[in-house]
Structures are given as C-alpha cells and as structure tokens.
Amino acid sequence: MLKSSVHNNKIDQENQMQNGLKRINKKELGDLKIILLSEGLPVQTIGFAPISFFSITAENGAPLGWGGIEIYNDAAVLRSVVIKNALRGMGSGKKLVKALINEARDLGLKKLWLLTINAETFFSRLGFQHAIRSEAPKAIQQCEEFTWGYNDTAHCMCLKLKPACE
C-alpha cells in the first residue's frame, strides 16, 4: 500500500512554530523547481510523483532550505535537500533532515534511502549508512532520483527507521 504524506499535516502542526518547517503546496512547486534546477537537481517528476516537499524558514518567514520525501510502499527516498549556500553549516540542514526523518517515521516507513554526491559525512552524522544501490526496492531504483544520469556516481545511503516509541 502506498502511503502518502500529502494528507498528513502532523509535521506542520508540531514543527512549524518550533523550527519554521512548512509543507510546500502545489502553487509553490514552480519556485521550488527553479531552486532545484539552480542546484543541478532533477525536477521532472516533482509535480506528480508521490513526493511531499517541505521548506524550513527563519523566524521572519524567509526560506532557508527545502527537502522532500518520495514514498514507495514502506520505504522512501529523501529527495532534493537544499540549504541556501550562505546558510550552510548553521544547523538548518540538520533540522530539516531530522524533521523529514520524523515524518517518515510517523508514516510508518521502514527505510529512508538517498543518493549524495558531496554530503556523505553530513548524512552519516544523522544515522545514514552506506548501502548498495541494487538493494533498494525496485520502485525506488526506478524513481527519478535514482535513474537521473548525474546520479550514476552518487553514493547510496540508507537509514533504517525505528518506530518513535522504541
């Protein structure tokens, strides 16, 4: 069964006041595409794949970064995590990824996969481990993130999610 976080507003309710995390709506996807393209990330399926995107904002509402979860059955791809260049290394990326991990956990997902070219150390600090790409579920291996040409040499990583109560 495909789980979708599109209807799940729990992350918005619990985190928006605390760390400025908000779900990106369909109207904002055009702006997100421009941001992702400027970072050299794939954008062809962001409007119709099973993805929910989020942004993290400063107290004044200014966006600091973006990221998404693309869900396939009981696993997902951590998708297109971007923090504005001038703000990298200040904790916004960590807050964003932790919130996305919590969203995946709240949805009952078992694994969160990602590909990275230059952020292995960052994701390792958050619990992700190196993985063999061919061990990802077939649906994930066939998603845009995994089939996009520039990711051929990217490092595959995976996080096994434990239920929040453990």
Contacts in CASP RR format, 6 or more apart in sequence:
PFRMAT RR
TARGET T0000
AUTHOR 0000-0000-0000
METHOD contacts of the structure
MODEL  1
MLKSSVHNNKIDQENQMQNGLKRINKKELGDLKIILLSEGLPVQTIGFAP
ISFFSITAENGAPLGWGGIEIYNDAAVLRSVVIKNALRGMGSGKKLVKAL
INEARDLGLKKLWLLTINAETFFSRLGFQHAIRSEAPKAIQQCEEFTWGY
NDTAHCMCLKLKPACE
1 73 0 8 1.000
2 50 0 8 1.000
2 71 0 8 1.000
2 72 0 8 1.000
2 73 0 8 1.000
3 71 0 8 1.000
3 73 0 8 1.000
3 74 0 8 1.000
3 107 0 8 1.000
3 108 0 8 1.000
3 109 0 8 1.000
4 50 0 8 1.000
4 52 0 8 1.000
4 71 0 8 1.000
5 11 0 8 1.000
5 52 0 8 1.000
5 69 0 8 1.000
5 71 0 8 1.000
5 103 0 8 1.000
5 107 0 8 1.000
6 52 0 8 1.000
8 103 0 8 1.000
8 106 0 8 1.000
8 107 0 8 1.000
9 23 0 8 1.000
10 103 0 8 1.000
10 106 0 8 1.000
11 21 0 8 1.000
11 23 0 8 1.000
11 54 0 8 1.000
11 99 0 8 1.000
11 102 0 8 1.000
11 103 0 8 1.000
11 106 0 8 1.000
12 21 0 8 1.000
12 22 0 8 1.000
12 23 0 8 1.000
15 21 0 8 1.000
15 99 0 8 1.000
16 22 0 8 1.000
19 56 0 8 1.000
19 95 0 8 1.000
19 99 0 8 1.000
20 56 0 8 1.000
20 57 0 8 1.000
20 58 0 8 1.000
20 59 0 8 1.000
20 61 0 8 1.000
21 54 0 8 1.000
21 55 0 8 1.000
21 56 0 8 1.000
21 57 0 8 1.000
21 95 0 8 1.000
21 96 0 8 1.000
21 99 0 8 1.000
22 54 0 8 1.000
22 55 0 8 1.000
22 57 0 8 1.000
23 52 0 8 1.000
23 53 0 8 1.000
23 54 0 8 1.000
24 32 0 8 1.000
24 52 0 8 1.000
24 53 0 8 1.000
24 54 0 8 1.000
24 55 0 8 1.000
24 66 0 8 1.000
26 47 0 8 1.000
29 46 0 8 1.000
29 47 0 8 1.000
29 53 0 8 1.000
32 46 0 8 1.000
32 53 0 8 1.000
32 66 0 8 1.000
33 43 0 8 1.000
33 46 0 8 1.000
35 66 0 8 1.000
35 82 0 8 1.000
36 42 0 8 1.000
36 43 0 8 1.000
36 46 0 8 1.000
36 66 0 8 1.000
36 80 0 8 1.000
36 82 0 8 1.000
37 43 0 8 1.000
39 80 0 8 1.000
39 82 0 8 1.000
40 150 0 8 1.000
41 80 0 8 1.000
41 82 0 8 1.000
42 80 0 8 1.000
42 144 0 8 1.000
42 145 0 8 1.000
42 148 0 8 1.000
42 150 0 8 1.000
42 151 0 8 1.000
44 144 0 8 1.000
45 51 0 8 1.000
45 143 0 8 1.000
45 144 0 8 1.000
46 53 0 8 1.000
46 80 0 8 1.000
49 70 0 8 1.000
49 143 0 8 1.000
49 144 0 8 1.000
50 70 0 8 1.000
50 71 0 8 1.000
50 72 0 8 1.000
51 68 0 8 1.000
51 69 0 8 1.000
51 70 0 8 1.000
51 71 0 8 1.000
51 79 0 8 1.000
52 68 0 8 1.000
52 69 0 8 1.000
52 71 0 8 1.000
52 103 0 8 1.000
53 66 0 8 1.000
53 67 0 8 1.000
53 68 0 8 1.000
53 79 0 8 1.000
53 80 0 8 1.000
54 66 0 8 1.000
54 67 0 8 1.000
54 68 0 8 1.000
54 96 0 8 1.000
54 99 0 8 1.000
54 100 0 8 1.000
54 103 0 8 1.000
55 63 0 8 1.000
55 64 0 8 1.000
55 65 0 8 1.000
55 66 0 8 1.000
55 67 0 8 1.000
56 63 0 8 1.000
56 64 0 8 1.000
56 65 0 8 1.000
56 66 0 8 1.000
56 92 0 8 1.000
56 93 0 8 1.000
56 95 0 8 1.000
56 96 0 8 1.000
56 99 0 8 1.000
57 63 0 8 1.000
57 64 0 8 1.000
58 64 0 8 1.000
63 84 0 8 1.000
64 83 0 8 1.000
64 84 0 8 1.000
64 87 0 8 1.000
64 92 0 8 1.000
64 93 0 8 1.000
64 96 0 8 1.000
65 82 0 8 1.000
65 83 0 8 1.000
65 84 0 8 1.000
65 87 0 8 1.000
65 92 0 8 1.000
65 93 0 8 1.000
65 96 0 8 1.000
66 80 0 8 1.000
66 81 0 8 1.000
66 82 0 8 1.000
66 96 0 8 1.000
67 78 0 8 1.000
67 79 0 8 1.000
67 80 0 8 1.000
67 81 0 8 1.000
67 82 0 8 1.000
67 96 0 8 1.000
67 100 0 8 1.000
68 78 0 8 1.000
68 79 0 8 1.000
68 80 0 8 1.000
68 81 0 8 1.000
68 100 0 8 1.000
69 76 0 8 1.000
69 77 0 8 1.000
69 78 0 8 1.000
69 79 0 8 1.000
69 100 0 8 1.000
69 103 0 8 1.000
69 104 0 8 1.000
69 112 0 8 1.000
70 76 0 8 1.000
70 77 0 8 1.000
70 79 0 8 1.000
70 143 0 8 1.000
70 145 0 8 1.000
71 107 0 8 1.000
71 109 0 8 1.000
72 137 0 8 1.000
72 139 0 8 1.000
72 140 0 8 1.000
72 143 0 8 1.000
73 137 0 8 1.000
73 139 0 8 1.000
74 108 0 8 1.000
74 109 0 8 1.000
74 110 0 8 1.000
74 111 0 8 1.000
75 109 0 8 1.000
75 110 0 8 1.000
75 111 0 8 1.000
75 112 0 8 1.000
75 113 0 8 1.000
75 136 0 8 1.000
75 137 0 8 1.000
75 140 0 8 1.000
76 104 0 8 1.000
76 107 0 8 1.000
76 109 0 8 1.000
76 111 0 8 1.000
76 112 0 8 1.000
76 113 0 8 1.000
76 140 0 8 1.000
77 112 0 8 1.000
77 113 0 8 1.000
77 114 0 8 1.000
77 140 0 8 1.000
77 143 0 8 1.000
77 145 0 8 1.000
77 146 0 8 1.000
78 97 0 8 1.000
78 100 0 8 1.000
78 112 0 8 1.000
78 113 0 8 1.000
78 114 0 8 1.000
79 114 0 8 1.000
79 145 0 8 1.000
80 145 0 8 1.000
81 93 0 8 1.000
81 96 0 8 1.000
81 97 0 8 1.000
81 100 0 8 1.000
81 114 0 8 1.000
81 119 0 8 1.000
83 89 0 8 1.000
83 92 0 8 1.000
83 93 0 8 1.000
83 96 0 8 1.000
93 122 0 8 1.000
94 122 0 8 1.000
94 125 0 8 1.000
94 126 0 8 1.000
97 123 0 8 1.000
97 126 0 8 1.000
98 126 0 8 1.000
100 112 0 8 1.000
101 112 0 8 1.000
101 126 0 8 1.000
101 159 0 8 1.000
101 161 0 8 1.000
102 164 0 8 1.000
104 112 0 8 1.000
104 161 0 8 1.000
105 161 0 8 1.000
105 162 0 8 1.000
105 163 0 8 1.000
105 164 0 8 1.000
106 164 0 8 1.000
108 161 0 8 1.000
108 163 0 8 1.000
109 161 0 8 1.000
110 160 0 8 1.000
110 161 0 8 1.000
111 158 0 8 1.000
111 159 0 8 1.000
111 160 0 8 1.000
111 161 0 8 1.000
112 128 0 8 1.000
112 158 0 8 1.000
112 159 0 8 1.000
112 161 0 8 1.000
113 131 0 8 1.000
113 136 0 8 1.000
113 140 0 8 1.000
113 156 0 8 1.000
113 157 0 8 1.000
113 158 0 8 1.000
114 123 0 8 1.000
114 128 0 8 1.000
114 156 0 8 1.000
114 157 0 8 1.000
114 158 0 8 1.000
115 133 0 8 1.000
115 145 0 8 1.000
115 146 0 8 1.000
115 151 0 8 1.000
115 154 0 8 1.000
115 155 0 8 1.000
115 156 0 8 1.000
115 157 0 8 1.000
116 122 0 8 1.000
116 123 0 8 1.000
116 154 0 8 1.000
116 155 0 8 1.000
116 157 0 8 1.000
117 150 0 8 1.000
117 151 0 8 1.000
117 153 0 8 1.000
117 154 0 8 1.000
117 155 0 8 1.000
120 130 0 8 1.000
120 155 0 8 1.000
120 157 0 8 1.000
123 157 0 8 1.000
124 157 0 8 1.000
126 159 0 8 1.000
127 159 0 8 1.000
128 157 0 8 1.000
128 158 0 8 1.000
128 159 0 8 1.000
129 157 0 8 1.000
129 158 0 8 1.000
129 159 0 8 1.000
130 155 0 8 1.000
130 156 0 8 1.000
130 157 0 8 1.000
131 156 0 8 1.000
131 157 0 8 1.000
131 158 0 8 1.000
132 156 0 8 1.000
133 141 0 8 1.000
133 146 0 8 1.000
133 156 0 8 1.000
134 141 0 8 1.000
135 158 0 8 1.000
136 146 0 8 1.000
136 156 0 8 1.000
136 158 0 8 1.000
140 146 0 8 1.000
141 147 0 8 1.000
145 151 0 8 1.000
END
